[in-house]
């Protein structure tokens, strides 16, 4: 699952349009869909501005709603997208951010990609004031919702993938 943007893509310019797409398949249902019977992919890319955080959060929640996922997953997806997109906007220097959300069977996967350059820190920053800061807890929040997180540096930018395995009561496998 990847939303590729070539170098110099128009999304890198201020005021660029939003690019979005969605595809899904699931059986007709009046309630929550068993996840074994649903698959979907929603992608959206836009300029990495503070407004992108709100817009991409709404995009993610709308996809979860259309796929009829349980409210728990709306919230988890919302937090994951908000925190990862905020990190791009605040720290990467990327002119654009792309989000791809995929549901297949019992796995909900969120990928956030950027074209920026992150500062490498050999150890996590720990300032005395950080403990009570209103920000700086993003990846910790993502880790609290996700089953697995991977981060990769690319030649141009980086990609963070967060996966949530949905439990059996929502159609996931029994343990």
N, C-alpha and C positions, 0 to 999 in steps of 0.2 A: 504494500500500500504506500503510494508515494505521489505527491503532487509536485512535479518538477517545474521549476521556473528557470529559464535560461538566464545567463548573465546579461544585464542590461534590459531585462524585461520591463515593460511599461509600469508594472506595479511598483517599481523602485522610484517612480517619480511622484512628487507631492500631488495630491488630489486625484490619484489614479482611481479607476473604477474597481469595483469588487468583481471577482470571478468566482462563481459558485456552481456546483453541480451535485445532483443526488440521484441515486438509483437504489431501489429496494424491491424485495419480494417477500411476501408473507401471506399465509392463508387468511381468508376473511375471518374476522373475529369481532365479537362485540365487547370483549374485555382485553386483558393483558394477553399478549401472544407468547406461547411457549417458545423459548429462544431456540430450541432445536429446529423450528420451522421458519426462522427469519434470517434474512441476510440483507445487508444494506451498506451503502457507502455514501457519505456526504463529504464534500470538499469545498473549501472556501479559502480564497487568498485575497489579501488587500494590503494597503500601505500600513506599515507598522507605526500607528499613531495611538495615543491614549484611547481614542474612540474605538479602535479595533478590539480592545479588551471586551467592552460591552457588546459590540456587534457580534463578535465570534461566540461569546457566551450565549447570546440569544439564538444564534444559528445552531449551536450544539443542542440547546434545550428543545428547539423546534424539531430537530431531527429525532431526538429521543421520543418526543411526543408523537410524531408521525409514525414511528416504529412501534408505538404503544408499549414502551419499556416502563417498568415499575418506577414510581416516584423516587425511590432510593437511587436509581441509576441516573435520573434527571439531575439530582443534586450532586452526585459524585462527578458526573460528566461536567457539570457547570463549574465546580471547584477546580477540576483538573485543567479545563480549558482556560479559565480565568487566570490561574497561577502561571501556567506555562506561557501564555500569550503576554502576560504582564512582564515576565522575565525577558522575553524578546524585546518588547518595547523599551524597557528600562535599561537593559544591560548589553544587548548584542550590537547595537549600532546598525542593525539591518534596516534597509528601506522598506522591506515587505515581511509579511508573516503569512504562513499557509497552515491551515488546519485540515486534517483528514480524519474522519470518524468512521469506523467500520464495526458492524455487528455481524458476527457469523457464529451460529450455534449459540454456545453459552459464553462467548468472549466478546467484550466490548473494547475496542482498541482506539486510542486517540493518538494521533501523530501531529506534532507541532514542529514546523520547519522554518528556518530563517536563513538569510544570506549574510549575516554579520560575522564579526570576529569577537569571540569571547576571550576575556582575560583568564589565563590559566592560573589557578591558585593551588599551590602544593598542599596547603591545609586550609580548612574552612576558616573564614574570617570570624574572629570572636572579639568584638569590641565590648567593653562594659555596658554600653547603652543598648547593644543589640538585643539583649535578653527581654527588654520591654518595648521594643520597637513595633510599630504597627505594620511594618513590612519586613521582608527578609525571611519569611517562614514558608515560602512558596513550595519548594521541593519537599519539605517536611509534610505539608498538607497533602500534596500529591501522593506521597508515599503512604499516608494514612488511608487513602481511598483505593489505591491501585494494588493489584496483586503482583505486578512486575513493572519495573521501569528500566528503560535503556536509554543511554545518551550517546550520540555519535557525532564526532566532528567530521565535517566534510571539507572538500577543497574550498568550497564557497559556502560557509555557514555551518549549521548544525541541525540535528533532528533529535527530538525527544519523543519516545514512544511509551505510553502508559497503557497497561492492559488491566482490565477488570474481569475476573472470572465470576459469572453470575451463578448464584447457588441453585440447588435443585428446585426449591419452591418457585423459582422463576423460570424453570425449564432447563437449568443446568444439570450436570450429571449428579447422581446421588453419590454420597461418600460412604 
